[in-house]
Structure formats: structure tokens, C-alpha cells
Amino acid sequence: MIVKKLLLLVGLLTVSASTLGEDAMPADADNFYQSDSVTVEKVRFDNQYQMEIVGNLVVPNDMDKSDHNPAIIVGHPMGAVKEQSSMLYAQKLAEQGFVTLAIDLPFWGESEGQPRNLVAPDMYADAFSAAVNYLGTQTFVDRDRIGVLGICGSGGFAISAAKIDPRLKAIATVSMYDMGAVTRNGLEHSQTLEQRKALIETAAEQRYSEFTSGEGQFLNYLPEQLDENADPVTREFWEFYRTERGIHIPEGRTLELTQNRMLTSEVRFMNFYPFNDIETISPRPLLFIAGDQAHSREFSEDAYERAAEPKELYWVEGAGHVDLYDRMSLIPWDKLTSFFRQHL
């Protein structure tokens, strides 16, 4: 029962979604794209909590490092790592002349933080500011031309960071998830207040067992094997994270523990409101990109409605949520490039 409720909590509901079919992978999917036109360097820097953040710095091979160049921080989907979707975007944008930095959020991938997979939205947002610190102190980066691109959950974290860090000059999101709203309400407000309270109570009771055992209890809401009765949204995520299309297992982890999180940690999202005061980001520009068939489109619509000008909501025709993680022919590269060239 807890697992079923958690599926509601994170938005894995039976709603219309663009899916691929159990064994199919789109011919244009290229999550592990490698560019010959850029150089990738692993970099490390501390956040304000004195935790090490690890990222991949991507620099165009033909860039003049004696000049001050624009830079873009790229954040991965919630529960993912930098090698899933964000490195594709980082390399493609670097091909257009930007310095890019794809980061692992704290508690994920190669970045520090224990326990692993911990939900800590304030620390996630701080990671983007820490990345600004790093980029803004590089001699070849113009600290007044640093932007951010957040994919899925990182869209909300990037907005949360931008509200209190004006050094982020241009903010773009792709397939954005408001992890706070979906945890409180489910997709399309399908979770009742009573269900929310029941989840909070269950999580609070579970903390006793975690305290006495010293071990977090992970819930397997994205299984290694897909149930034949899985709902369309679960299937959509599974076909990326549990297949060769997007699977990436950081050192010391197992497939079972990637993506999955503790309920006692997950409920922390209920206090996360990234779109409150989003209008204060103005006059810095906001670009929201989403598939018009995405099960998550409500979050980009909500953010756009609340934001002040300059802002734009850009629909990708025929695309679902995960399609924009890695489907090369659907991702609007020209739109992203023009946005950052105009505003950085």
C-alpha cells in the first residue's frame, strides 16, 4: 500500500502519455552522444555546505580561452545523474560556442552527500549557485553571462536558485517537473488532502525504524522489471532509466537503487514551492520548453502563468515528457541556442 501511494506521490499515475512500446527505442534517441567538437573535463568544487559537487566542464575546441565567454549550467532530471540527458544538452550547447557545466546534484552521482538519493531541495538549488561560483572564477568565463538549463526536476531547482541568485542571467527549463506540487497533489491534482496526510504519517512512523536500524528503507517504485500492467507514465520512465537507452549506474550503486528514494526523504518535497515569487526573477528572461503530449506539461504552464515578462512557453509538437531527454530530432536545439545567444 505504501508503494502504491508513493506512486501517486511522485506522479506516476495512469494518465495519457507518449510511450515507446516495451522493447522499442526511438531511432533518434542518443542519450550517450559524444561530440568530437568539444573537450570534457571533470571538475570539483564545494557548495555552501562544504560538500563536494562534481561536474563535467564542456568547452568548445575552437574557443578562445583568452576571451571571456558565456556559460550555461545544466541540471539533470530528478533522480538521475549528469550522464543522463544533461551531458547530451551540455555537449550540444557547447557545439554552439557556450562553455557548459553539467553537474551532479548533492547526494547523486559523483557528488558528495549521505545517505545516497536523499531528497534535499534547498541543497539542490544551492548546487546551481555553487556552479556559478566555479564558473565565475574561471578566467575564460564572463561571470556576467552565466545561464542555467534545468531538465525535469532540475527545472524547479534552477528556478528556486534563480529567485535568490541574480548571477543566473537567463533561465531555461525542459520537461520541467515541480517536485513540490506533484508530491503534494499528484499529477492533475489527483491526490487528496487525506492521502497526503496519510503519506506524511506513514513516513514519520517509518523514521523510527530507520533510526533504530541505521539504514534507510528504499521503495522500489521504478522496478528493474516492468510489470505488464504498468501505467503509461511508469512505462515512459522505465523505458529510459531501465534500458540501454538511458541506464547509467554510478560506481558503488546498483540498478535497484538508481532513481528509487526513501519515503521518509521524499515527503520533504511537500515543503518545496519553487514557483512562489517566481515573478521576482524578472527582468531576467525565462524559457519553458515542454512537449505538447507530456504528462508533466501542467508544471510548465503553471510556472509560465505565474512568471513575469520576459517569458516564453515553447511547445514541442508530438513530444512527451521523456522524449525531450534524448530524442535528437525533437529537442529544439535552435530555440535553446537562440535564447541563450540573445540573453547571455
N, C-alpha and C positions, 0 to 999 in steps of 0.2 A: 504493500500500500504506500509506503514512504516513497519508493521509487516511482510509482505512478504519479504521485503528487509532485515529485521533483520534476518529472517531465513537463507537467503543466507549468511549474515554476520557471523553468528555463525556456519555455515557449515551444516545446516540441509537441505540437498539437496537430490534430487531424484537420488541416486546412488546405486549400488549394495551393499547390506549389509546382514549380518546374522541376521535374525529376528526369533521371537519365536511364532508368532501367537497371536491373540488378547487376548485370555483368558488363554494361556498356560504359565506355569512357569517350567523351567527345573528342573528335579528331583534332580540334583546335585547343584542347587543354594542354598547358605547358607550365605547370607549377614549378618545375625544376629547370626552367630556362637558364642558360648560361650565355652571357654576352661576350663576344670577342673584342668589344669596343671599350670595355671598362676594366678597371683594376679593383679587386675586392680585398680589403684589409680588415682583419678582426681587431676591434678596439675595445678598451675597457675604461670605465670611469665610474666615479661614485655618485650616488644620488644624495639627497639631503639627509637620509637616514644612515649614511655611511655604509651602504650596501653597493656592491659592485654590479654595474649594469654592463652587459656585453652586447655589442652591436657589430654589424658589418658595414664598414665605410666603403662606399662605392664612388669611384672617381673616374670621369671620362679620360681615356688615354690621351686625348688631344687637348686636355685642359691646360691653360696657362696657370701654373701654380704661383707665379709671381703676382698674379692679379687677385682681387677679392671677388669670389664667385658666389652665386646664390646656392642655397642648400635646402633640402627637404628631409624631414624626419618621417619615417614610415613605421606605423604600428601594426602589428599582426592581429588577426581575428582573436576573439576571446577564447582562451583555452588552447590556442595554437602556439607556435614558435616562429621566429623570424624567417625560417626556411619555408614556411607555409604561406604563400601568397605575397607576403611583404617583400621578400627578396626579388620576386618577379617584378613588382612595381618599382622597387629601388633601382634595378638594372635598366628597365625600360626608360625611366625618367633620367637616369644618368646618361643614357644614349642621346638624350636631348640637350645635354650640356649642364645639368644640375649635379652638384655634389649631393649624394643621398646617404642616409644613415638608417638602416633597418635595425631596430632594437628588439631584444627580448625583454619583456616586462619583468619586474621582480617576481620571483617565485616560479618563473617559467624558463624553459630552455637553458641557456648557459648563464643567465643572470642569477645573482645570489638570492637567498630567501628560503627560510624553513618555517613550516613544512612546505613541501612542494605543492604546487597547484593551489596555494592559498588565495582566496579572494580578498583583495585589498585595494579598492578603487582609488583611495587617496594616494596610495603609493604608486599605482599605475599612472595616475595623472602626473605625479611628480617626476616619473621617469622621462616624460617628454621635456620637462623643464631642465632636467639633468642633461638631456641630449643637447638642448640649446646651449648650456654651459660649455659642453665639449666642443660643439661646432663653432661657437662664437669666439673661442680662443685659438682656433686654427688660423694660421697666417694666410691661407688661401681661401678662407670663407669670409664673406661680408656679413658681419653679425647683424646688420640692419635688413638683411634679405634672407631670413630663415622662415620657412613654412613647414606645415605638417600635413600628412595624409594618414588618416586613420581608417582601417578596414574593419568592418563588422563592429565588435565591441570596442575596439580602439578608436572608432569614430567618436563614441561618447566620452572616452577617456581624454582624447585630444581636445574636445570641446571643453571639458572640465578644466584641463590645463590652460587653455587659451583664455578662459574667463579671468584668470588671475596672473597670466604671464603675457604681457603685451609684446614681448620679444618675438612671439609667434605671429608673423605678419600676414599670413594667408593660410586659411584652414579649409581642407577638403576632406570629405568622407566618402567611402564607397561601401554600399550594402550595410549601412550603419545599423547597429543594434543599440537600443537604450537598455542596458542590462538592469538598470533600476526598475524601469517600467515593466519589463517582461517578468521580472521576479515578483513584483507586487501584484501584477494584474493578469499575467499570461498574455498570449497573443490575442489581439482583438478583444481585450478586456473579458476574457473567458474565465478567469479565476475570481471567485467571490471573496469577499472580505473574510468570511468564515473559513474558507480554505487557506487563505493567507495566515490567519491566526493559528490554524492547526499546524501549519508548517513551522511557524515560529516556535510553537510549544514543543513539537517533536524535536526540532533542532536543539532547543535549550535542554531538554531531557537527555539528548544524546551526548551533550558535552560532559555529563557526569561519567559516562563510560569511557570517553576519550581521555578524560583527566586521570581516571584510575588506571587505565591500561597504558597510557602514554603514547597511544597510537591513534591517528585519525582514521575514521571509517569512510572509505571511499564508496560512492554509489555508482554502479555501472549503468549509467543512463545512455551511454553510447557503446554498445557491446562490440566485442570482436566479431561476432557473427550476427548477421541481420535476421531478425525474425520475419517470417513470411507475411505476418500481419502488421508489420511496422507501418506507422503513419507516414505520409508523404514528406514531412519535414525531417523526421528522424532519418528516413531513407536518403534525403538530399545531403545531409551532413555526413552520413555513413559512407556514401559513395565518394566522398573526398577524403575524409580522415581515416578510413579503414580499408582503403585500397591503394594500389600502387600510384594512383593519380596524385595523392597528396600525403601519403603516410610518411612521417618522419619521427624517429624515436631518438630523443637526446640520450647521451651517454648515461648509463645507470638507470634508465627508465624502462618500462615495459609498455607494450601496446595497450594493455588493460588500463594503465594509469594515465595515459595521454588523454586529454580532454576531460576526463572524469574528475569531479571535485567533491569535497565533503559537504554534506547538507549543512553542518554547523558553520561552515565557511560561506556557503552560497547565500545564506539568508542575509549576510552583510550587505548585499546589493539592495536590500529593501530600503536602506538609508541613503541610496545613491540617486541624486536628482540632477543629472548633467545639464538639462535644458533650463533649469531655473536660472534666471538672469542672463540667458544667452544673448539678449539684446545688448548687453554691455560690451560685447566683443566689437560691435560697430565703433568706428568706421572700417575696421579690418574686414576683408571680404570672406564670405562663407560659400562653399560649393558643396552641395549634397548630390551624390550620384547614386542611383538605385535602379534595379531592374523593374520594369513595369509589371512583371509577373512575380516579384519577390514577396515571400510571405512576411518579410520584415519591412515592407515599404511604409508602414504606418509610422515608423520611427523617424525616417527622413522627412515625411510630411509634417509630423509634429514639430520637429526642430525648425524646419523652414517657416512654418506658420508663426512660431514664437520669435524667430530671429529678426533683427532689424536690417535694413539695407546697408551695404550692398550684399545681396544674397541671390543664390540661384539653385533651383531644384531641377536636375537634369535626369530625364528618364531614358533608360536603355531599353529599346523596344525588344520584347520577346525574351528578356533575361530574367532568370530567377535570382535568388539570393547568392547561392554558391557559384553560379555561373561567373560572377564578377570576381571570384577569387583567382581564376587562372585561365579563362577562355579568351584566348588572344584576339579572336575576331569580334568578340562582343565588348571587351573593355574599351572605353572611349579614350584611347591614348591621346588623340589630338585635342580633346576637350581639356584633359588634365594639363597637357603641355601648354596650351594657350592660357589657361587660368594662372598657372604659376609664372609664366613669362610676363604676363600683364601685371601681376601683383607683387613680384619679387624683384 
